[in-house]
Amino acid sequence: MTPDPVAGLLLAAGEGRRYGAPKALVDLAGRPLVDRAAGVLHDAGCDPVVVVLGAAADQVRAVATLPGCLVVDNPRWRAGMGSSLRAGLAALAGTAARSVVVLLVDMPGVTPEAVRRVAVHAGPSALAVASYAGRRGHPVLLGRDHWPAIAAQAAGDAGARAYLRAHGAETRLVPCEDVADDHDVDTPDDWLRWACRKR
């Protein structure tokens, strides 16, 4: 792991309209996805790990363990992922973290190795994204110097996308296709396809 303190930020506040239920609660081998994704960040060495909840937050708390995580409620979760990113960055403002690795809850194919590969580029001015055969994906590394501007721009479901696009020349692409898969699970059919690929 990098000597710079690297936090993990898991965005898990959505209601999962297309899935029919919050994806944080989707069962994967007896564990809710939110526990699995938080474990990926922990296993990669991220500290602290912040988990942002929104839809069905009480239900998620009732079934998830989230050991060692700082759990943050986003009361504005209906406004989209951007509001959860802002809530997570605000929660990290008082920590020593100089970078954060951001992960979405509905990407069960992302591995600790992919997080470590991205996190090794950490630093207060760093920007890095995992890439998959040249396609930009997740996880994403955001250096602390960028947090205020990212928070100011984050809106709807775009998160940091517009900021990273505007700073493309500064953003490092980190190949991860050999150790991870960042396809998201938006519908039950997506889940079945993903599960079949992993058998």
Phi and psi in degrees as GROMACS dihedral restraints (atoms count N, CA, C in turn):
[ dihedral_restraints ]
;  ai    aj    ak    al  type     phi  dphi    fc
    3     4     5     6     1   -64.2    20    10
    4     5     6     7     1   149.1    20    10
    6     7     8     9     1   -69.1    20    10
    7     8     9    10     1   -22.0    20    10
    9    10    11    12     1   -69.4    20    10
   10    11    12    13     1   137.5    20    10
   12    13    14    15     1   -64.1    20    10
   13    14    15    16     1   124.2    20    10
   15    16    17    18     1  -119.6    20    10
   16    17    18    19     1   120.1    20    10
   18    19    20    21     1   -88.3    20    10
   19    20    21    22     1   164.2    20    10
   21    22    23    24     1  -116.2    20    10
   22    23    24    25     1   140.7    20    10
   24    25    26    27     1  -130.7    20    10
   25    26    27    28     1   115.1    20    10
   27    28    29    30     1  -106.1    20    10
   28    29    30    31     1   120.9    20    10
   30    31    32    33     1   -94.9    20    10
   31    32    33    34     1   113.2    20    10
   33    34    35    36     1  -140.1    20    10
   34    35    36    37     1    36.2    20    10
   36    37    38    39     1  -100.2    20    10
   37    38    39    40     1    -9.8    20    10
   39    40    41    42     1   -70.1    20    10
   40    41    42    43     1   157.9    20    10
   42    43    44    45     1   -88.9    20    10
   43    44    45    46     1    -8.2    20    10
   45    46    47    48     1    63.3    20    10
   46    47    48    49     1    51.1    20    10
   48    49    50    51     1   -54.5    20    10
   49    50    51    52     1   -48.0    20    10
   51    52    53    54     1   -71.3    20    10
   52    53    54    55     1   -28.4    20    10
   54    55    56    57     1   -78.5    20    10
   55    56    57    58     1   -31.4    20    10
   57    58    59    60     1    99.8    20    10
   58    59    60    61     1     1.2    20    10
   60    61    62    63     1  -169.1    20    10
   61    62    63    64     1   157.5    20    10
   63    64    65    66     1   -57.6    20    10
   64    65    66    67     1   129.0    20    10
   66    67    68    69     1   -70.2    20    10
   67    68    69    70     1   -18.7    20    10
   69    70    71    72     1   -58.1    20    10
   70    71    72    73     1   -26.6    20    10
   72    73    74    75     1   -93.8    20    10
   73    74    75    76     1    -6.6    20    10
   75    76    77    78     1   -61.2    20    10
   76    77    78    79     1   133.6    20    10
   78    79    80    81     1   -82.2    20    10
   79    80    81    82     1   131.2    20    10
   81    82    83    84     1  -130.0    20    10
   82    83    84    85     1   105.2    20    10
   84    85    86    87     1    53.2    20    10
   85    86    87    88     1    42.2    20    10
   87    88    89    90     1    85.7    20    10
   88    89    90    91     1     4.1    20    10
   90    91    92    93     1  -126.9    20    10
   91    92    93    94     1   142.1    20    10
   93    94    95    96     1   -68.5    20    10
   94    95    96    97     1   148.8    20    10
   96    97    98    99     1   -54.4    20    10
   97    98    99   100     1   -34.0    20    10
   99   100   101   102     1   -62.7    20    10
  100   101   102   103     1   -38.7    20    10
  102   103   104   105     1   -67.1    20    10
  103   104   105   106     1   -41.4    20    10
  105   106   107   108     1   -62.0    20    10
  106   107   108   109     1   -47.1    20    10
  108   109   110   111     1   -67.6    20    10
  109   110   111   112     1   -40.6    20    10
  111   112   113   114     1   -62.7    20    10
  112   113   114   115     1   -37.1    20    10
  114   115   116   117     1   -63.9    20    10
  115   116   117   118     1   -35.1    20    10
  117   118   119   120     1   -60.8    20    10
  118   119   120   121     1   -45.4    20    10
  120   121   122   123     1   -65.2    20    10
  121   122   123   124     1   -43.9    20    10
  123   124   125   126     1   -60.1    20    10
  124   125   126   127     1   -47.9    20    10
  126   127   128   129     1   -64.5    20    10
  127   128   129   130     1   -24.6    20    10
  129   130   131   132     1   -81.3    20    10
  130   131   132   133     1    -7.2    20    10
  132   133   134   135     1    98.0    20    10
  133   134   135   136     1     8.0    20    10
  135   136   137   138     1   -69.6    20    10
  136   137   138   139     1   138.7    20    10
  138   139   140   141     1  -158.8    20    10
  139   140   141   142     1   119.9    20    10
  141   142   143   144     1   -79.5    20    10
  142   143   144   145     1   171.2    20    10
  144   145   146   147     1  -112.2    20    10
  145   146   147   148     1   119.2    20    10
  147   148   149   150     1  -103.1    20    10
  148   149   150   151     1   131.8    20    10
  150   151   152   153     1  -117.4    20    10
  151   152   153   154     1   122.1    20    10
  153   154   155   156     1   -99.8    20    10
  154   155   156   157     1   120.9    20    10
  156   157   158   159     1  -110.6    20    10
  157   158   159   160     1   159.1    20    10
  159   160   161   162     1  -151.4    20    10
  160   161   162   163     1   -88.0    20    10
  162   163   164   165     1   -61.3    20    10
  163   164   165   166     1   134.3    20    10
  165   166   167   168     1    54.4    20    10
  166   167   168   169     1    35.3    20    10
  168   169   170   171     1   -57.9    20    10
  169   170   171   172     1   -41.0    20    10
  171   172   173   174     1   -64.3    20    10
  172   173   174   175     1   -39.4    20    10
  174   175   176   177     1   -67.4    20    10
  175   176   177   178     1   -40.4    20    10
  177   178   179   180     1   -61.9    20    10
  178   179   180   181     1   -45.5    20    10
  180   181   182   183     1   -59.7    20    10
  181   182   183   184     1   -33.6    20    10
  183   184   185   186     1   -71.2    20    10
  184   185   186   187     1   -28.9    20    10
  186   187   188   189     1  -106.8    20    10
  187   188   189   190     1   -20.7    20    10
  189   190   191   192     1   -95.2    20    10
  190   191   192   193     1   154.1    20    10
  192   193   194   195     1   -99.4    20    10
  193   194   195   196     1   -44.2    20    10
  195   196   197   198     1    46.9    20    10
  196   197   198   199     1    53.6    20    10
  198   199   200   201     1   -61.7    20    10
  199   200   201   202     1   132.6    20    10
  201   202   203   204     1    74.4    20    10
  202   203   204   205     1     4.7    20    10
  204   205   206   207     1   -91.3    20    10
  205   206   207   208     1   149.4    20    10
  207   208   209   210     1   -93.2    20    10
  208   209   210   211     1   113.9    20    10
  210   211   212   213     1   -98.2    20    10
  211   212   213   214     1   126.8    20    10
  213   214   215   216     1  -119.7    20    10
  214   215   216   217     1   134.4    20    10
  216   217   218   219     1   -91.2    20    10
  217   218   219   220     1   135.5    20    10
  219   220   221   222     1  -109.3    20    10
  220   221   222   223     1    98.7    20    10
  222   223   224   225     1   -68.2    20    10
  223   224   225   226     1   -13.4    20    10
  225   226   227   228     1  -103.1    20    10
  226   227   228   229     1    26.7    20    10
  228   229   230   231     1   -58.7    20    10
  229   230   231   232     1   -27.5    20    10
  231   232   233   234     1   -64.8    20    10
  232   233   234   235     1   -19.6    20    10
  234   235   236   237     1   -74.2    20    10
  235   236   237   238     1   -11.3    20    10
  237   238   239   240     1   114.1    20    10
  238   239   240   241     1   176.3    20    10
  240   241   242   243     1   -60.8    20    10
  241   242   243   244     1   -30.6    20    10
  243   244   245   246     1   -57.3    20    10
  244   245   246   247     1   -38.5    20    10
  246   247   248   249     1   -66.8    20    10
  247   248   249   250     1   -33.8    20    10
  249   250   251   252     1   -71.3    20    10
  250   251   252   253     1   -37.2    20    10
  252   253   254   255     1   -62.7    20    10
  253   254   255   256     1   -43.7    20    10
  255   256   257   258     1   -61.5    20    10
  256   257   258   259     1   -42.5    20    10
  258   259   260   261     1   -63.2    20    10
  259   260   261   262     1   -40.9    20    10
  261   262   263   264     1   -67.7    20    10
  262   263   264   265     1   -43.4    20    10
  264   265   266   267     1   -65.0    20    10
  265   266   267   268     1   -36.6    20    10
  267   268   269   270     1   -63.9    20    10
  268   269   270   271     1   -39.2    20    10
  270   271   272   273     1   -66.1    20    10
  271   272   273   274     1   -28.4    20    10
  273   274   275   276     1   -86.7    20    10
  274   275   276   277     1    -9.1    20    10
  276   277   278   279     1   -59.7    20    10
  277   278   279   280     1   -33.2    20    10
  279   280   281   282     1   -90.9    20    10
  280   281   282   283     1     7.3    20    10
  282   283   284   285     1   -97.9    20    10
  283   284   285   286     1   174.7    20    10
  285   286   287   288     1   -85.9    20    10
  286   287   288   289     1    -1.9    20    10
  288   289   290   291     1   -59.6    20    10
  289   290   291   292     1   133.4    20    10
  291   292   293   294     1  -104.8    20    10
  292   293   294   295     1    -6.2    20    10
  294   295   296   297     1  -152.1    20    10
  295   296   297   298     1   160.9    20    10
  297   298   299   300     1  -137.5    20    10
  298   299   300   301     1   139.2    20    10
  300   301   302   303     1   -98.1    20    10
  301   302   303   304     1   121.5    20    10
  303   304   305   306     1  -100.8    20    10
  304   305   306   307     1   131.4    20    10
  306   307   308   309     1  -132.3    20    10
  307   308   309   310     1   144.3    20    10
  309   310   311   312     1   -96.9    20    10
  310   311   312   313     1   145.0    20    10
  312   313   314   315     1   -67.6    20    10
  313   314   315   316     1   -24.0    20    10
  315   316   317   318     1   -96.8    20    10
  316   317   318   319     1    30.6    20    10
  318   319   320   321     1  -123.1    20    10
  319   320   321   322     1    74.5    20    10
  321   322   323   324     1   -67.6    20    10
  322   323   324   325     1   -12.3    20    10
  324   325   326   327     1   -87.3    20    10
  325   326   327   328     1    -4.5    20    10
  327   328   329   330     1   -75.7    20    10
  328   329   330   331     1   134.7    20    10
  330   331   332   333     1  -114.1    20    10
  331   332   333   334     1   162.4    20    10
  333   334   335   336     1   -57.5    20    10
  334   335   336   337     1   -34.2    20    10
  336   337   338   339     1   -63.3    20    10
  337   338   339   340     1   -40.3    20    10
  339   340   341   342     1   -63.6    20    10
  340   341   342   343     1   -41.7    20    10
  342   343   344   345     1   -62.6    20    10
  343   344   345   346     1   -43.2    20    10
  345   346   347   348     1   -62.7    20    10
  346   347   348   349     1   -40.5    20    10
  348   349   350   351     1   -61.8    20    10
  349   350   351   352     1   -40.5    20    10
  351   352   353   354     1   -73.0    20    10
  352   353   354   355     1   -41.7    20    10
  354   355   356   357     1   -67.0    20    10
  355   356   357   358     1   -23.8    20    10
  357   358   359   360     1   -64.3    20    10
  358   359   360   361     1   -17.0    20    10
  360   361   362   363     1   -92.7    20    10
  361   362   363   364     1    14.7    20    10
  363   364   365   366     1   -63.7    20    10
  364   365   366   367     1   154.3    20    10
  366   367   368   369     1   166.8    20    10
  367   368   369   370     1   159.6    20    10
  369   370   371   372     1   -61.9    20    10
  370   371   372   373     1   -24.8    20    10
  372   373   374   375     1  -104.2    20    10
  373   374   375   376     1     7.7    20    10
  375   376   377   378     1   -78.2    20    10
  376   377   378   379     1   146.9    20    10
  378   379   380   381     1  -137.7    20    10
  379   380   381   382     1   127.3    20    10
  381   382   383   384     1  -150.9    20    10
  382   383   384   385     1   148.2    20    10
  384   385   386   387     1  -136.2    20    10
  385   386   387   388     1   144.5    20    10
  387   388   389   390     1   -66.7    20    10
  388   389   390   391     1   143.4    20    10
  390   391   392   393     1  -124.6    20    10
  391   392   393   394     1   150.6    20    10
  393   394   395   396     1  -130.6    20    10
  394   395   396   397     1   101.5    20    10
  396   397   398   399     1    52.0    20    10
  397   398   399   400     1    42.2    20    10
  399   400   401   402     1    90.3    20    10
  400   401   402   403     1   -12.0    20    10
  402   403   404   405     1   -86.9    20    10
  403   404   405   406     1   131.5    20    10
  405   406   407   408     1   -70.7    20    10
  406   407   408   409     1   138.8    20    10
  408   409   410   411     1  -148.8    20    10
  409   410   411   412     1  -142.7    20    10
  411   412   413   414     1  -126.9    20    10
  412   413   414   415     1   153.6    20    10
  414   415   416   417     1   -77.9    20    10
  415   416   417   418     1   170.4    20    10
  417   418   419   420     1  -123.7    20    10
  418   419   420   421     1   137.3    20    10
  420   421   422   423     1  -107.2    20    10
  421   422   423   424     1   127.7    20    10
  423   424   425   426     1  -123.1    20    10
  424   425   426   427     1   115.5    20    10
  426   427   428   429     1   -70.3    20    10
  427   428   429   430     1   149.9    20    10
  429   430   431   432     1   -57.9    20    10
  430   431   432   433     1   -33.3    20    10
  432   433   434   435     1   -58.9    20    10
  433   434   435   436     1   -25.3    20    10
  435   436   437   438     1   -91.1    20    10
  436   437   438   439     1   -13.1    20    10
  438   439   440   441     1   -57.5    20    10
  439   440   441   442     1   -46.7    20    10
  441   442   443   444     1   -59.4    20    10
  442   443   444   445     1   -44.1    20    10
  444   445   446   447     1   -68.6    20    10
  445   446   447   448     1   -38.1    20    10
  447   448   449   450     1   -64.7    20    10
  448   449   450   451     1   -44.9    20    10
  450   451   452   453     1   -61.5    20    10
  451   452   453   454     1   -38.0    20    10
  453   454   455   456     1   -67.3    20    10
  454   455   456   457     1   -29.8    20    10
  456   457   458   459     1   -95.1    20    10
  457   458   459   460     1   -20.5    20    10
  459   460   461   462     1   -63.9    20    10
  460   461   462   463     1   122.5    20    10
  462   463   464   465     1  -151.5    20    10
  463   464   465   466     1   151.0    20    10
  465   466   467   468     1    56.9    20    10
  466   467   468   469     1  -137.5    20    10
  468   469   470   471     1  -100.3    20    10
  469   470   471   472     1    14.9    20    10
  471   472   473   474     1   -80.7    20    10
  472   473   474   475     1   -26.5    20    10
  474   475   476   477     1    57.7    20    10
  475   476   477   478     1  -127.6    20    10
  477   478   479   480     1   -95.0    20    10
  478   479   480   481     1     7.6    20    10
  480   481   482   483     1   -56.9    20    10
  481   482   483   484     1   -49.0    20    10
  483   484   485   486     1   -64.5    20    10
  484   485   486   487     1   -38.9    20    10
  486   487   488   489     1   -65.1    20    10
  487   488   489   490     1   -45.0    20    10
  489   490   491   492     1   -65.5    20    10
  490   491   492   493     1   -36.4    20    10
  492   493   494   495     1   -63.7    20    10
  493   494   495   496     1   -42.2    20    10
  495   496   497   498     1   -68.5    20    10
  496   497   498   499     1   -23.4    20    10
  498   499   500   501     1  -113.1    20    10
  499   500   501   502     1    36.7    20    10
  501   502   503   504     1   -58.3    20    10
  502   503   504   505     1   -36.6    20    10
  504   505   506   507     1   -68.3    20    10
  505   506   507   508     1   -24.5    20    10
  507   508   509   510     1   -92.8    20    10
  508   509   510   511     1    -9.3    20    10
  510   511   512   513     1   -93.2    20    10
  511   512   513   514     1   122.3    20    10
  513   514   515   516     1   -82.8    20    10
  514   515   516   517     1   133.5    20    10
  516   517   518   519     1   -94.3    20    10
  517   518   519   520     1   129.4    20    10
  519   520   521   522     1  -117.2    20    10
  520   521   522   523     1   105.8    20    10
  522   523   524   525     1   -60.6    20    10
  523   524   525   526     1   128.3    20    10
  525   526   527   528     1  -133.9    20    10
  526   527   528   529     1     5.5    20    10
  528   529   530   531     1   -64.0    20    10
  529   530   531   532     1   -20.4    20    10
  531   532   533   534     1   -83.4    20    10
  532   533   534   535     1   -10.0    20    10
  534   535   536   537     1  -126.8    20    10
  535   536   537   538     1    -3.0    20    10
  537   538   539   540     1  -156.7    20    10
  538   539   540   541     1   170.1    20    10
  540   541   542   543     1  -142.4    20    10
  541   542   543   544     1   120.2    20    10
  543   544   545   546     1  -105.7    20    10
  544   545   546   547     1    19.1    20    10
  546   547   548   549     1   -64.1    20    10
  547   548   549   550     1   134.2    20    10
  549   550   551   552     1   -88.9    20    10
  550   551   552   553     1   160.1    20    10
  552   553   554   555     1  -107.0    20    10
  553   554   555   556     1    96.9    20    10
  555   556   557   558     1   -94.5    20    10
  556   557   558   559     1   -26.6    20    10
  558   559   560   561     1  -135.6    20    10
  559   560   561   562     1   163.5    20    10
  561   562   563   564     1   -57.5    20    10
  562   563   564   565     1   -33.6    20    10
  564   565   566   567     1   -65.3    20    10
  565   566   567   568     1   -38.6    20    10
  567   568   569   570     1   -59.1    20    10
  568   569   570   571     1   -42.3    20    10
  570   571   572   573     1   -62.1    20    10
  571   572   573   574     1   -44.5    20    10
  573   574   575   576     1   -63.6    20    10
  574   575   576   577     1   -41.7    20    10
  576   577   578   579     1   -62.6    20    10
  577   578   579   580     1   -43.3    20    10
  579   580   581   582     1   -63.7    20    10
  580   581   582   583     1   -45.3    20    10
  582   583   584   585     1   -62.0    20    10
  583   584   585   586     1   -38.8    20    10
  585   586   587   588     1   -66.3    20    10
  586   587   588   589     1   -37.5    20    10
  588   589   590   591     1   -65.3    20    10
  589   590   591   592     1   -28.0    20    10
  591   592   593   594     1   -88.9    20    10
  592   593   594   595     1    -5.8    20    10
